[in-house]
Amino acid sequence: MKKLLALLLALVMCLSLAACGSGDTTGDAATEDETATADTTAEDETDDAEEAADTEEVAAAEEETAVETEALTTVTEGVLTMSTNAAFPPYEMTTDDGGFEGIDVEIATAIAEKLGLELQIDDMDFDSALLAVQQGKSDIVMAGVSVTEDRLLVMDFSDSYATGVQVVIVPEGSEVTVDTLGDYVIGTQRATTGNIYCTDDYGEDHVVAYDNGITAVQALMNGQVDCVVIDSAPAQEFVAANAGLTILDTEYVSEEYAIGMAKGNTALVEAVNNALAELTADGTIQAIVDKYIAAE
C-alpha cells in the first residue's frame, strides 16, 4: 500500500512539474511574440515616418518649384522672347531659310529649355533690340551686348557669358593705327559700345554710325570711312568675306558680354543666371563658342 501511495505521489509531482514547465514555455513564447510584434510595429512606424518625411520633402520641392514658376513672368506666357540684331556674326545671323543661328541664338535656346520655355527671336536694329527689353516688348536682349554704366541705369544684366574685344578693320596698306584713330573717319554700328567708345574718345565728327556691321563694312569698302571699329569675332567674318581688308594687330578695347533684361525683373535675372551657371558647368557654353569661333 505504501508503495502504491508513493507511486501515486510521484506521479502527481511529475504531472505538476510538467504543467509548470508547459506554463513557462507558453509565457516565453508569448513574450517573444509580443517583442516581435513590438519590433515590427516600430519598424512600420519608422518606415511610415520616413515615407511621410519623403512625401513632405517632395511636396515642399514641388511647392517651391510652383512658386518659382509663378514668379517667373514673361512677355508671352510659356515663351522666352529674345530681341536681337541678326547681323552680328558669329553671335547672331540669319540662315538661308529665314531662321537664325549663332552663339547667342544657341545659348538662348539652351536657356529657354532650362526654364521650360519656347524661344522666340525678334530681329531688329541693335538700338531697337535694347529698347524692346526696356519697353517690355521682349524678355531678353542678346546681340553681343556689353555691360556699361549707362545701360545699367535702364536695364538689368545676367552674369557674363563671353568676352568681346573691339578691333579696327582697315583696308590693306592703310596708314591708320589705333593711336591715330582720331585723325580719321571711323565707321561703327549704331548704339554699340564701339560707337560709344569712339564717340567719347574722338568726338561725333570723327564717327559715323550705321544700322549694322555689314553696312559699316560696305561703307569702308566704298571709301566712305577710313576704318571700322567692331567686335573681333564679326570683324574676322567680315574680313574673310571681303578681299582687301585686314584687322589691326592692336586691340582697341576688351569687354564682357551679358544678357540684358528689364529693370527690376529679379526673378528672370536669377533664373537666367542659374541656367547660365549650369550650362557653363556642364561645358555647353564653351562647346557652343568653340563651334563658331576656332581656338587661336
TORKOL-4160 file (C-alpha; in steps of 0.2 Angstrom, whole numbers, padded with zeros to 4 digits, m for minus):
296
<pt num="1" X="0000" Y="0000" Z="0000"/>
<pt num="2" X="0014" Y="0012" Z="0005"/>
<pt num="3" X="0022" Y="0008" Z="m0012"/>
<pt num="4" X="0006" Y="0012" Z="m0021"/>
<pt num="5" X="0004" Y="0029" Z="m0012"/>
<pt num="6" X="0022" Y="0033" Z="m0015"/>
<pt num="7" X="0020" Y="0029" Z="m0034"/>
<pt num="8" X="0004" Y="0040" Z="m0034"/>
<pt num="9" X="0013" Y="0054" Z="m0026"/>
<pt num="10" X="0027" Y="0053" Z="m0038"/>
<pt num="11" X="0015" Y="0053" Z="m0052"/>
<pt num="12" X="0006" Y="0069" Z="m0046"/>
<pt num="13" X="0023" Y="0078" Z="m0043"/>
<pt num="14" X="0028" Y="0074" Z="m0061"/>
<pt num="15" X="0012" Y="0080" Z="m0068"/>
<pt num="16" X="0013" Y="0096" Z="m0058"/>
<pt num="17" X="0031" Y="0099" Z="m0064"/>
<pt num="18" X="0025" Y="0095" Z="m0082"/>
<pt num="19" X="0011" Y="0108" Z="m0080"/>
<pt num="20" X="0023" Y="0121" Z="m0073"/>
<pt num="21" X="0035" Y="0118" Z="m0087"/>
<pt num="22" X="0022" Y="0119" Z="m0100"/>
<pt num="23" X="0016" Y="0136" Z="m0092"/>
<pt num="24" X="0033" Y="0143" Z="m0093"/>
<pt num="25" X="0036" Y="0139" Z="m0111"/>
<pt num="26" X="0020" Y="0147" Z="m0116"/>
<pt num="27" X="0024" Y="0163" Z="m0106"/>
<pt num="28" X="0041" Y="0163" Z="m0115"/>
<pt num="29" X="0033" Y="0161" Z="m0132"/>
<pt num="30" X="0020" Y="0175" Z="m0128"/>
<pt num="31" X="0034" Y="0186" Z="m0123"/>
<pt num="32" X="0044" Y="0183" Z="m0139"/>
<pt num="33" X="0028" Y="0186" Z="m0149"/>
<pt num="34" X="0025" Y="0202" Z="m0141"/>
<pt num="35" X="0043" Y="0208" Z="m0143"/>
<pt num="36" X="0042" Y="0203" Z="m0162"/>
<pt num="37" X="0026" Y="0212" Z="m0164"/>
<pt num="38" X="0033" Y="0227" Z="m0155"/>
<pt num="39" X="0048" Y="0227" Z="m0166"/>
<pt num="40" X="0038" Y="0225" Z="m0182"/>
<pt num="41" X="0027" Y="0239" Z="m0176"/>
<pt num="42" X="0042" Y="0250" Z="m0173"/>
<pt num="43" X="0049" Y="0246" Z="m0190"/>
<pt num="44" X="0032" Y="0250" Z="m0198"/>
<pt num="45" X="0031" Y="0267" Z="m0188"/>
<pt num="46" X="0049" Y="0271" Z="m0194"/>
<pt num="47" X="0045" Y="0267" Z="m0212"/>
<pt num="48" X="0029" Y="0277" Z="m0211"/>
<pt num="49" X="0038" Y="0292" Z="m0203"/>
<pt num="50" X="0052" Y="0291" Z="m0217"/>
<pt num="51" X="0039" Y="0289" Z="m0230"/>
<pt num="52" X="0030" Y="0304" Z="m0223"/>
<pt num="53" X="0046" Y="0314" Z="m0222"/>
<pt num="54" X="0050" Y="0310" Z="m0241"/>
<pt num="55" X="0032" Y="0315" Z="m0246"/>
<pt num="56" X="0034" Y="0331" Z="m0236"/>
<pt num="57" X="0051" Y="0335" Z="m0245"/>
<pt num="58" X="0043" Y="0331" Z="m0262"/>
<pt num="59" X="0028" Y="0342" Z="m0258"/>
<pt num="60" X="0040" Y="0356" Z="m0252"/>
<pt num="61" X="0050" Y="0355" Z="m0268"/>
<pt num="62" X="0035" Y="0355" Z="m0279"/>
<pt num="63" X="0028" Y="0369" Z="m0270"/>
<pt num="64" X="0045" Y="0379" Z="m0271"/>
<pt num="65" X="0045" Y="0375" Z="m0290"/>
<pt num="66" X="0027" Y="0381" Z="m0292"/>
<pt num="67" X="0032" Y="0397" Z="m0283"/>
<pt num="68" X="0047" Y="0400" Z="m0294"/>
<pt num="69" X="0037" Y="0396" Z="m0310"/>
<pt num="70" X="0023" Y="0408" Z="m0304"/>
<pt num="71" X="0036" Y="0421" Z="m0300"/>
<pt num="72" X="0044" Y="0420" Z="m0317"/>
<pt num="73" X="0034" Y="0430" Z="m0329"/>
<pt num="74" X="0037" Y="0433" Z="m0347"/>
<pt num="75" X="0030" Y="0444" Z="m0361"/>
<pt num="76" X="0021" Y="0430" Z="m0368"/>
<pt num="77" X="0016" Y="0415" Z="m0356"/>
<pt num="78" X="0027" Y="0400" Z="m0360"/>
<pt num="79" X="0038" Y="0409" Z="m0371"/>
<pt num="80" X="0055" Y="0417" Z="m0369"/>
<pt num="81" X="0056" Y="0432" Z="m0381"/>
<pt num="82" X="0073" Y="0437" Z="m0387"/>
<pt num="83" X="0076" Y="0453" Z="m0396"/>
<pt num="84" X="0092" Y="0454" Z="m0407"/>
<pt num="85" X="0101" Y="0461" Z="m0422"/>
<pt num="86" X="0105" Y="0446" Z="m0433"/>
<pt num="87" X="0119" Y="0454" Z="m0442"/>
<pt num="88" X="0132" Y="0451" Z="m0430"/>
<pt num="89" X="0141" Y="0435" Z="m0435"/>
<pt num="90" X="0145" Y="0423" Z="m0427"/>
<pt num="91" X="0134" Y="0428" Z="m0412"/>
<pt num="92" X="0118" Y="0430" Z="m0422"/>
<pt num="93" X="0115" Y="0429" Z="m0440"/>
<pt num="94" X="0101" Y="0423" Z="m0452"/>
<pt num="95" X="0101" Y="0407" Z="m0462"/>
<pt num="96" X="0096" Y="0404" Z="m0480"/>
<pt num="97" X="0078" Y="0398" Z="m0474"/>
<pt num="98" X="0075" Y="0413" Z="m0464"/>
<pt num="99" X="0080" Y="0406" Z="m0447"/>
<pt num="100" X="0093" Y="0411" Z="m0435"/>
<pt num="101" X="0109" Y="0404" Z="m0429"/>
<pt num="102" X="0125" Y="0409" Z="m0420"/>
<pt num="103" X="0132" Y="0409" Z="m0402"/>
<pt num="104" X="0119" Y="0419" Z="m0394"/>
<pt num="105" X="0105" Y="0410" Z="m0403"/>
<pt num="106" X="0111" Y="0393" Z="m0397"/>
<pt num="107" X="0114" Y="0399" Z="m0379"/>
<pt num="108" X="0097" Y="0407" Z="m0378"/>
<pt num="109" X="0089" Y="0391" Z="m0385"/>
<pt num="110" X="0098" Y="0381" Z="m0371"/>
<pt num="111" X="0092" Y="0394" Z="m0358"/>
<pt num="112" X="0074" Y="0393" Z="m0364"/>
<pt num="113" X="0075" Y="0374" Z="m0362"/>
<pt num="114" X="0082" Y="0375" Z="m0345"/>
<pt num="115" X="0067" Y="0386" Z="m0340"/>
<pt num="116" X="0054" Y="0376" Z="m0349"/>
<pt num="117" X="0050" Y="0389" Z="m0361"/>
<pt num="118" X="0049" Y="0391" Z="m0380"/>
<pt num="119" X="0062" Y="0403" Z="m0388"/>
<pt num="120" X="0055" Y="0416" Z="m0400"/>
<pt num="121" X="0068" Y="0428" Z="m0409"/>
<pt num="122" X="0063" Y="0445" Z="m0415"/>
<pt num="123" X="0076" Y="0453" Z="m0427"/>
<pt num="124" X="0078" Y="0472" Z="m0427"/>
<pt num="125" X="0091" Y="0486" Z="m0427"/>
<pt num="126" X="0103" Y="0485" Z="m0412"/>
<pt num="127" X="0096" Y="0500" Z="m0403"/>
<pt num="128" X="0078" Y="0494" Z="m0405"/>
<pt num="129" X="0083" Y="0477" Z="m0398"/>
<pt num="130" X="0090" Y="0486" Z="m0382"/>
<pt num="131" X="0074" Y="0497" Z="m0381"/>
<pt num="132" X="0062" Y="0481" Z="m0383"/>
<pt num="133" X="0068" Y="0475" Z="m0366"/>
<pt num="134" X="0066" Y="0492" Z="m0358"/>
<pt num="135" X="0049" Y="0494" Z="m0365"/>
<pt num="136" X="0043" Y="0476" Z="m0360"/>
<pt num="137" X="0042" Y="0470" Z="m0378"/>
<pt num="138" X="0055" Y="0457" Z="m0376"/>
<pt num="139" X="0061" Y="0447" Z="m0361"/>
<pt num="140" X="0080" Y="0447" Z="m0365"/>
<pt num="141" X="0091" Y="0455" Z="m0377"/>
<pt num="142" X="0106" Y="0446" Z="m0384"/>
<pt num="143" X="0117" Y="0454" Z="m0398"/>
<pt num="144" X="0134" Y="0454" Z="m0391"/>
<pt num="145" X="0128" Y="0466" Z="m0378"/>
<pt num="146" X="0141" Y="0474" Z="m0366"/>
<pt num="147" X="0138" Y="0480" Z="m0349"/>
<pt num="148" X="0140" Y="0499" Z="m0347"/>
<pt num="149" X="0136" Y="0511" Z="m0333"/>
<pt num="150" X="0123" Y="0520" Z="m0344"/>
<pt num="151" X="0114" Y="0503" Z="m0349"/>
<pt num="152" X="0114" Y="0498" Z="m0330"/>
<pt num="153" X="0103" Y="0513" Z="m0327"/>
<pt num="154" X="0089" Y="0507" Z="m0339"/>
<pt num="155" X="0091" Y="0488" Z="m0338"/>
<pt num="156" X="0097" Y="0473" Z="m0328"/>
<pt num="157" X="0110" Y="0461" Z="m0334"/>
<pt num="158" X="0115" Y="0442" Z="m0332"/>
<pt num="159" X="0132" Y="0436" Z="m0327"/>
<pt num="160" X="0144" Y="0437" Z="m0342"/>
<pt num="161" X="0145" Y="0423" Z="m0354"/>
<pt num="162" X="0158" Y="0428" Z="m0366"/>
<pt num="163" X="0172" Y="0441" Z="m0369"/>
<pt num="164" X="0172" Y="0453" Z="m0383"/>
<pt num="165" X="0186" Y="0463" Z="m0390"/>
<pt num="166" X="0184" Y="0478" Z="m0400"/>
<pt num="167" X="0196" Y="0479" Z="m0415"/>
<pt num="168" X="0199" Y="0490" Z="m0430"/>
<pt num="169" X="0196" Y="0485" Z="m0448"/>
<pt num="170" X="0206" Y="0494" Z="m0461"/>
<pt num="171" X="0210" Y="0492" Z="m0480"/>
<pt num="172" X="0226" Y="0483" Z="m0483"/>
<pt num="173" X="0241" Y="0496" Z="m0484"/>
<pt num="174" X="0231" Y="0509" Z="m0473"/>
<pt num="175" X="0241" Y="0521" Z="m0463"/>
<pt num="176" X="0228" Y="0520" Z="m0449"/>
<pt num="177" X="0233" Y="0514" Z="m0432"/>
<pt num="178" X="0225" Y="0513" Z="m0415"/>
<pt num="179" X="0235" Y="0528" Z="m0409"/>
<pt num="180" X="0229" Y="0539" Z="m0424"/>
<pt num="181" X="0211" Y="0534" Z="m0425"/>
<pt num="182" X="0206" Y="0552" Z="m0420"/>
<pt num="183" X="0214" Y="0558" Z="m0437"/>
<pt num="184" X="0202" Y="0548" Z="m0447"/>
<pt num="185" X="0183" Y="0544" Z="m0450"/>
<pt num="186" X="0178" Y="0529" Z="m0440"/>
<pt num="187" X="0163" Y="0518" Z="m0445"/>
<pt num="188" X="0154" Y="0509" Z="m0431"/>
<pt num="189" X="0137" Y="0500" Z="m0428"/>
<pt num="190" X="0124" Y="0512" Z="m0420"/>
<pt num="191" X="0122" Y="0511" Z="m0401"/>
<pt num="192" X="0136" Y="0498" Z="m0399"/>
<pt num="193" X="0150" Y="0500" Z="m0386"/>
<pt num="194" X="0162" Y="0503" Z="m0401"/>
<pt num="195" X="0151" Y="0518" Z="m0406"/>
<pt num="196" X="0151" Y="0524" Z="m0388"/>
<pt num="197" X="0169" Y="0522" Z="m0386"/>
<pt num="198" X="0174" Y="0530" Z="m0402"/>
<pt num="199" X="0162" Y="0545" Z="m0400"/>
<pt num="200" X="0169" Y="0548" Z="m0382"/>
<pt num="201" X="0187" Y="0547" Z="m0387"/>
<pt num="202" X="0187" Y="0556" Z="m0404"/>
<pt num="203" X="0170" Y="0566" Z="m0405"/>
<pt num="204" X="0155" Y="0564" Z="m0416"/>
<pt num="205" X="0163" Y="0572" Z="m0430"/>
<pt num="206" X="0175" Y="0558" Z="m0432"/>
<pt num="207" X="0162" Y="0544" Z="m0430"/>
<pt num="208" X="0148" Y="0538" Z="m0442"/>
<pt num="209" X="0135" Y="0526" Z="m0435"/>
<pt num="210" X="0127" Y="0513" Z="m0447"/>
<pt num="211" X="0112" Y="0501" Z="m0443"/>
<pt num="212" X="0123" Y="0486" Z="m0443"/>
<pt num="213" X="0141" Y="0480" Z="m0445"/>
<pt num="214" X="0138" Y="0474" Z="m0463"/>
<pt num="215" X="0133" Y="0491" Z="m0468"/>
<pt num="216" X="0148" Y="0499" Z="m0459"/>
<pt num="217" X="0160" Y="0487" Z="m0468"/>
<pt num="218" X="0152" Y="0491" Z="m0485"/>
<pt num="219" X="0155" Y="0510" Z="m0482"/>
<pt num="220" X="0173" Y="0506" Z="m0478"/>
<pt num="221" X="0174" Y="0496" Z="m0495"/>
<pt num="222" X="0166" Y="0511" Z="m0504"/>
<pt num="223" X="0179" Y="0523" Z="m0496"/>
<pt num="224" X="0166" Y="0532" Z="m0486"/>
<pt num="225" X="0175" Y="0529" Z="m0469"/>
<pt num="226" X="0193" Y="0526" Z="m0466"/>
<pt num="227" X="0191" Y="0511" Z="m0454"/>
<pt num="228" X="0178" Y="0501" Z="m0444"/>
<pt num="229" X="0178" Y="0498" Z="m0425"/>
<pt num="230" X="0168" Y="0482" Z="m0421"/>
<pt num="231" X="0170" Y="0466" Z="m0411"/>
<pt num="232" X="0184" Y="0454" Z="m0415"/>
<pt num="233" X="0173" Y="0439" Z="m0420"/>
<pt num="234" X="0162" Y="0448" Z="m0433"/>
<pt num="235" X="0177" Y="0458" Z="m0439"/>
<pt num="236" X="0185" Y="0441" Z="m0444"/>
<pt num="237" X="0170" Y="0436" Z="m0453"/>
<pt num="238" X="0169" Y="0452" Z="m0462"/>
<pt num="239" X="0187" Y="0452" Z="m0467"/>
<pt num="240" X="0186" Y="0434" Z="m0473"/>
<pt num="241" X="0171" Y="0439" Z="m0484"/>
<pt num="242" X="0179" Y="0454" Z="m0491"/>
<pt num="243" X="0196" Y="0454" Z="m0500"/>
<pt num="244" X="0207" Y="0469" Z="m0497"/>
<pt num="245" X="0203" Y="0471" Z="m0479"/>
<pt num="246" X="0213" Y="0467" Z="m0463"/>
<pt num="247" X="0212" Y="0469" Z="m0444"/>
<pt num="248" X="0225" Y="0479" Z="m0435"/>
<pt num="249" X="0235" Y="0469" Z="m0423"/>
<pt num="250" X="0232" Y="0481" Z="m0408"/>
<pt num="251" X="0216" Y="0479" Z="m0399"/>
<pt num="252" X="0205" Y="0494" Z="m0396"/>
<pt num="253" X="0196" Y="0489" Z="m0380"/>
<pt num="254" X="0191" Y="0472" Z="m0371"/>
<pt num="255" X="0173" Y="0470" Z="m0363"/>
<pt num="256" X="0161" Y="0457" Z="m0356"/>
<pt num="257" X="0145" Y="0451" Z="m0365"/>
<pt num="258" X="0129" Y="0448" Z="m0354"/>
<pt num="259" X="0111" Y="0446" Z="m0357"/>
<pt num="260" X="0100" Y="0462" Z="m0355"/>
<pt num="261" X="0083" Y="0461" Z="m0346"/>
<pt num="262" X="0070" Y="0473" Z="m0340"/>
<pt num="263" X="0075" Y="0483" Z="m0324"/>
<pt num="264" X="0068" Y="0476" Z="m0308"/>
<pt num="265" X="0064" Y="0458" Z="m0316"/>
<pt num="266" X="0074" Y="0450" Z="m0302"/>
<pt num="267" X="0065" Y="0433" Z="m0304"/>
<pt num="268" X="0070" Y="0432" Z="m0323"/>
<pt num="269" X="0088" Y="0438" Z="m0319"/>
<pt num="270" X="0090" Y="0424" Z="m0306"/>
<pt num="271" X="0083" Y="0411" Z="m0317"/>
<pt num="272" X="0094" Y="0415" Z="m0332"/>
<pt num="273" X="0109" Y="0416" Z="m0321"/>
<pt num="274" X="0105" Y="0399" Z="m0314"/>
<pt num="275" X="0103" Y="0392" Z="m0331"/>
<pt num="276" X="0120" Y="0400" Z="m0337"/>
<pt num="277" X="0129" Y="0393" Z="m0322"/>
<pt num="278" X="0123" Y="0375" Z="m0326"/>
<pt num="279" X="0126" Y="0377" Z="m0344"/>
<pt num="280" X="0144" Y="0383" Z="m0340"/>
<pt num="281" X="0147" Y="0369" Z="m0328"/>
<pt num="282" X="0142" Y="0355" Z="m0340"/>
<pt num="283" X="0153" Y="0363" Z="m0354"/>
<pt num="284" X="0138" Y="0368" Z="m0365"/>
<pt num="285" X="0143" Y="0386" Z="m0366"/>
<pt num="286" X="0161" Y="0383" Z="m0371"/>
<pt num="287" X="0155" Y="0370" Z="m0384"/>
<pt num="288" X="0144" Y="0382" Z="m0392"/>
<pt num="289" X="0158" Y="0395" Z="m0393"/>
<pt num="290" X="0170" Y="0383" Z="m0400"/>
<pt num="291" X="0158" Y="0378" Z="m0413"/>
<pt num="292" X="0158" Y="0396" Z="m0421"/>
<pt num="293" X="0175" Y="0403" Z="m0415"/>
<pt num="294" X="0190" Y="0392" Z="m0419"/>
<pt num="295" X="0203" Y="0392" Z="m0405"/>
<pt num="296" X="0218" Y="0403" Z="m0409"/>
